[in-house]
Amino acid sequence: MTLALFAAFAALLVGCSLMVILHRNPVASALFLVLAFCSLAGLYLLLHAEFVAMVQVIVYAGAIMVLFLFVIMYLNLRHDVEQGIAVAVRRGAGWILGILLLAETVAFFKGRWAEGPVSAPDLAPVAGNTQAIGQVLYTRYLFPFEITSVLLLVAMVGAVVIAKGRGPGLHPAAPAADAAADAKAAAPDHAGGEA
Amino acid sequence: MTEYVPVLLFLLVAIGFAGGTIGLSSLIVPRRRNAVKNSSYECGVEPVGDALQRFTVKFYLVAVLFILFDIEAVFLYPWAVTFRRLGLYGLIEMALFIVILFVGYVYLLRKRALEWD
C-alpha cells in the first residue's frame, strides 16, 4: 500500500517537474509546480512528517507560488514567448546549472545515508509530529521563534518601502510613462471589481 | 497509514468525478459552433490585447503580505496542538509573536499600504 502510494506520488512529482521545465507557457509551468509541491506533500505524509506536509501545501503551494505567479506577471512575457531569451544565455545557464546539479548529486551519493527510522530520544512521547514540533519550538527554540516575527516585520516594512516608496502615502516618484502604464494596468482590475 | 485511507478515497472520487464528467460531456456533447455562440454575451467584455502584459508593482505588496501572514498562520498550528501543555507560558509567547506582527499591521495601515490609490 505504502509502496504503491510512494510510486504514485513519486511518478506524479517527476512528471509534473518535467512539465514545469518543458511547458512553453510560464503560467502553466507554475501551475504544474503547484501540483509537484502537492505530490511532494504526499511523500512527506508517507514519511509521517505531517507538519512538513501541511507547511508544504500552505506555504509552498500557496504563498510561494502566488509570489512566483506575481513575478511572472511582472516580467515582460511577450518578449520571451515570441522571441525567446538569447540561445547563448540559455545554453550557458543550462550548462552551469547542469554541472552544479551533477556535483551535488555526486556529493549526495558519496555521503552517508540515514538507514531506518531516525529517532529523537530526548523528546517526550507525544501524539504526533505536529505536537512534537510545537513542544520544542515553543520551549527550547523560543528565541528563534520570536525572532522570526521580527524577520517577518522587517520583510513587511521592506515590501511597503519597495512598493509604495517613502513618506506617508506618497507615490514613488515615477516617470510619466510609468504612471500611464500603471493606470492602464490598474484600470481592468478596477472595472472588474465594480462589476 | 490507515487514517489517511478516507482522504485517499476522497481524492480518488474527486479526481474520478471531475475527470469522468468532463470526459463524458466532451464525448456526448454536440459541437455546432458559430460566431454568435463564441461571442461574449451578457456581462462579457470583448478582450483587448492579451494577458501577457506587465502588471503594476502594487500587486507585489499584496503577494508579499499574503506570504508573511501565511507564515504567521503556519506558526499557529503547532502552537494550537500543544497549547494545553504549554499553558500560560505558551499564551504569553504567542501573544508577543502576534503583537510584533501587529506592529507591522499598524504600520501598513498608517502607510495606507492596503489602499489602492
Boltz contact constraints between the chains, C-beta under 6 A:
constraints:
  - contact:
      token1: [A, 55]
      token2: [B, 74]
      max_distance: 6.0
  - contact:
      token1: [A, 58]
      token2: [B, 74]
      max_distance: 6.0
  - contact:
      token1: [A, 59]
      token2: [B, 74]
      max_distance: 6.0
  - contact:
      token1: [A, 63]
      token2: [B, 66]
      max_distance: 6.0
  - contact:
      token1: [A, 63]
      token2: [B, 67]
      max_distance: 6.0
  - contact:
      token1: [A, 63]
      token2: [B, 70]
      max_distance: 6.0
  - contact:
      token1: [A, 66]
      token2: [B, 63]
      max_distance: 6.0
  - contact:
      token1: [A, 66]
      token2: [B, 66]
      max_distance: 6.0
  - contact:
      token1: [A, 67]
      token2: [B, 63]
      max_distance: 6.0
  - contact:
      token1: [A, 70]
      token2: [B, 59]
      max_distance: 6.0
  - contact:
      token1: [A, 70]
      token2: [B, 60]
      max_distance: 6.0
  - contact:
      token1: [A, 70]
      token2: [B, 63]
      max_distance: 6.0
  - contact:
      token1: [A, 73]
      token2: [B, 55]
      max_distance: 6.0
  - contact:
      token1: [A, 74]
      token2: [B, 54]
      max_distance: 6.0
  - contact:
      token1: [A, 76]
      token2: [B, 54]
      max_distance: 6.0
  - contact:
      token1: [A, 77]
      token2: [B, 52]
      max_distance: 6.0
  - contact:
      token1: [A, 78]
      token2: [B, 52]
      max_distance: 6.0
  - contact:
      token1: [A, 130]
      token2: [B, 78]
      max_distance: 6.0
  - contact:
      token1: [A, 130]
      token2: [B, 81]
      max_distance: 6.0
  - contact:
      token1: [A, 131]
      token2: [B, 81]
      max_distance: 6.0
  - contact:
      token1: [A, 131]
      token2: [B, 82]
      max_distance: 6.0
  - contact:
      token1: [A, 133]
      token2: [B, 78]
      max_distance: 6.0
  - contact:
      token1: [A, 134]
      token2: [B, 78]
      max_distance: 6.0
  - contact:
      token1: [A, 134]
      token2: [B, 79]
      max_distance: 6.0
  - contact:
      token1: [A, 134]
      token2: [B, 81]
      max_distance: 6.0
  - contact:
      token1: [A, 134]
      token2: [B, 82]
      max_distance: 6.0
  - contact:
      token1: [A, 135]
      token2: [B, 82]
      max_distance: 6.0
  - contact:
      token1: [A, 137]
      token2: [B, 78]
      max_distance: 6.0
  - contact:
      token1: [A, 138]
      token2: [B, 86]
      max_distance: 6.0
  - contact:
      token1: [A, 138]
      token2: [B, 90]
      max_distance: 6.0
  - contact:
      token1: [A, 142]
      token2: [B, 93]
      max_distance: 6.0
  - contact:
      token1: [A, 149]
      token2: [B, 97]
      max_distance: 6.0
  - contact:
      token1: [A, 149]
      token2: [B, 100]
      max_distance: 6.0
  - contact:
      token1: [A, 149]
      token2: [B, 101]
      max_distance: 6.0
  - contact:
      token1: [A, 152]
      token2: [B, 68]
      max_distance: 6.0
  - contact:
      token1: [A, 153]
      token2: [B, 100]
      max_distance: 6.0
  - contact:
      token1: [A, 153]
      token2: [B, 104]
      max_distance: 6.0
  - contact:
      token1: [A, 155]
      token2: [B, 68]
      max_distance: 6.0
  - contact:
      token1: [A, 156]
      token2: [B, 68]
      max_distance: 6.0
  - contact:
      token1: [A, 156]
      token2: [B, 104]
      max_distance: 6.0
  - contact:
      token1: [A, 159]
      token2: [B, 61]
      max_distance: 6.0
  - contact:
      token1: [A, 159]
      token2: [B, 64]
      max_distance: 6.0
  - contact:
      token1: [A, 160]
      token2: [B, 111]
      max_distance: 6.0
  - contact:
      token1: [A, 160]
      token2: [B, 113]
      max_distance: 6.0
  - contact:
      token1: [A, 163]
      token2: [B, 57]
      max_distance: 6.0
  - contact:
      token1: [A, 163]
      token2: [B, 58]
      max_distance: 6.0
  - contact:
      token1: [A, 163]
      token2: [B, 60]
      max_distance: 6.0
  - contact:
      token1: [A, 163]
      token2: [B, 61]
      max_distance: 6.0
  - contact:
      token1: [A, 164]
      token2: [B, 113]
      max_distance: 6.0
  - contact:
      token1: [A, 169]
      token2: [B, 112]
      max_distance: 6.0
  - contact:
      token1: [A, 182]
      token2: [B, 56]
      max_distance: 6.0
  - contact:
      token1: [A, 185]
      token2: [B, 55]
      max_distance: 6.0
  - contact:
      token1: [A, 185]
      token2: [B, 56]
      max_distance: 6.0
  - contact:
      token1: [A, 186]
      token2: [B, 56]
      max_distance: 6.0
